[in-house]
Amino acid sequence: MGKIKPTLSLTANASGASSEPGPLSIALTLSATDILDVTDVQSKIVTFASDTDHKVIYDGSGLSGTDTATETLAFGGFIYFKNTSSAANVYIGLDHDGGSASDLGVADQAEDGTATAAFRLFTLKPDEFAWMPFDGTCDIIGDATTAGTLECWYFDRT
């Protein structure tokens, strides 16, 4: 068992600042830190060859600690994503466990909340990153607007 210490820090100047004005009328400083126990770390680089190259990034039932009968992780985990592409936007989405990678384009998104297929969670523009908890009850899938790469780290929580 090991420990990781994720830290999120957001800062911004007030909107009236002469250098790098922020989005608010006041300056913003927000910080959150935690110490997490983890047992397993997996990293990978996912390469998208084109805008039609859809990938299963993490198979929920294939992660360590997964109970395939109930499709749950005993403790869950955390995923870090970073779009290392210079031009591609990378889409991150969810599909049912055992699903196949599918197109995460705008036209495929259900507007009424009744999606029965894959759906997009978020978009990472070049050099953007995300950190999220993940319980392994579904598959994490990816898509990109053009050829690009995505760096991924999965930390198994204890």
C-alpha positions in Angstrom: 0.0 0.0 0.0 1.2 3.5 -0.8 0.0 7.0 -0.5 -0.6 9.7 -3.1 -1.4 13.4 -2.3 -3.6 15.0 -5.0 -3.8 18.8 -4.7 -6.1 21.1 -6.7 -5.3 24.8 -6.7 -7.4 27.4 -8.5 -6.3 31.1 -8.6 -7.4 34.0 -10.6 -7.0 37.8 -10.5 -10.0 40.0 -10.3 -11.7 40.9 -13.6 -10.4 44.5 -13.3 -6.7 43.4 -13.0 -4.4 44.9 -15.7 -2.5 41.6 -16.1 -4.3 38.3 -16.6 -7.8 39.5 -15.6 -10.0 36.8 -14.1 -13.6 35.9 -14.5 -14.9 37.4 -11.2 -15.0 40.9 -9.8 -12.8 39.6 -6.9 -9.6 37.6 -6.8 -10.1 33.8 -6.4 -8.0 31.4 -4.4 -9.2 27.9 -3.9 -7.2 24.9 -2.7 -8.0 21.3 -1.8 -5.6 18.5 -0.8 -6.1 14.9 0.4 -3.9 11.9 1.2 -5.2 8.8 -0.5 -4.2 5.1 0.1 -3.6 3.2 -3.1 -2.4 -0.3 -3.9 -2.0 -0.4 -7.7 -1.0 2.2 -10.3 -1.5 1.7 -14.0 -0.4 4.1 -16.7 -0.8 4.2 -20.4 -0.7 6.4 -23.5 -3.8 6.1 -25.7 -3.2 7.0 -29.3 -6.1 8.1 -31.6 -5.1 7.6 -35.3 -8.0 9.8 -36.6 -11.4 11.1 -35.7 -12.9 7.7 -36.3 -10.5 5.8 -34.0 -12.6 5.2 -30.8 -11.0 3.4 -27.9 -12.0 1.6 -24.7 -9.6 3.4 -22.3 -10.5 1.4 -19.1 -12.6 -1.7 -19.0 -14.3 -1.4 -15.6 -14.4 -5.2 -15.0 -10.7 -5.5 -16.0 -9.3 -3.3 -13.2 -7.7 -4.7 -10.1 -10.1 -5.3 -7.3 -13.1 -5.6 -9.5 -15.9 -8.0 -8.7 -17.1 -9.0 -12.2 -20.3 -10.6 -10.8 -21.5 -7.3 -9.4 -19.4 -4.9 -11.6 -18.1 -3.0 -8.6 -14.7 -2.3 -7.3 -14.3 -3.0 -3.6 -12.9 0.5 -3.0 -12.9 2.2 -6.4 -10.1 4.3 -7.7 -9.0 7.5 -9.3 -8.1 8.4 -12.9 -5.9 11.2 -14.2 -6.2 12.2 -17.9 -4.0 14.6 -19.8 -4.5 15.5 -23.5 -0.9 15.5 -24.8 -2.0 16.4 -28.3 -1.0 19.6 -30.0 -4.3 20.0 -32.0 -6.8 17.3 -31.1 -9.7 17.7 -28.7 -10.2 14.4 -26.8 -13.6 13.3 -25.7 -14.0 11.1 -22.6 -17.2 9.1 -22.1 -18.9 6.2 -20.5 -20.4 3.0 -21.8 -21.9 0.0 -20.1 -19.3 -2.6 -18.9 -18.4 -4.8 -21.8 -19.5 -2.2 -24.3 -17.5 -1.2 -27.4 -15.9 2.1 -28.1 -18.2 4.3 -30.0 -18.4 7.8 -31.5 -18.7 10.5 -28.8 -19.5 13.3 -31.2 -22.2 15.9 -30.5 -24.8 14.2 -32.7 -24.7 11.1 -30.5 -25.6 12.7 -27.3 -29.1 12.1 -25.8 -30.8 15.4 -24.9 -33.5 13.8 -22.7 -31.3 12.0 -20.3 -32.3 8.5 -21.5 -29.1 7.5 -23.2 -28.8 3.8 -23.7 -25.5 3.9 -25.5 -22.2 5.6 -24.8 -22.3 9.2 -23.7 -19.7 11.9 -23.4 -18.7 13.2 -19.9 -16.2 15.9 -21.0 -13.8 17.3 -23.6 -10.1 17.9 -23.0 -8.5 20.5 -25.3 -4.8 20.3 -26.0 -2.8 20.3 -22.7 -5.9 20.2 -20.5 -6.2 17.5 -17.8 -8.8 16.0 -15.5 -8.8 14.0 -12.2 -11.9 11.9 -11.3 -13.0 9.1 -9.0 -14.0 5.9 -10.8 -15.9 2.9 -9.4 -15.4 0.5 -12.3 -19.1 0.0 -12.9 -18.8 0.9 -16.5 -16.2 1.4 -19.2 -14.3 4.6 -19.8 -14.1 5.3 -23.6 -12.3 7.9 -25.7 -12.6 9.6 -29.0 -10.7 12.6 -30.6 -11.4 15.2 -33.2 -8.3 14.3 -35.1 -5.1 12.2 -34.5 -3.9 12.7 -31.0 -2.7 11.2 -27.7 -4.0 10.9 -24.2 -2.0 10.1 -21.1 -3.9 8.1 -18.4 -3.1 7.0 -14.9 -5.4 4.8 -12.8 -4.8 4.6 -9.0 -6.6 1.7 -7.2 -8.0 2.9 -3.9 -7.6 0.8 -0.7 
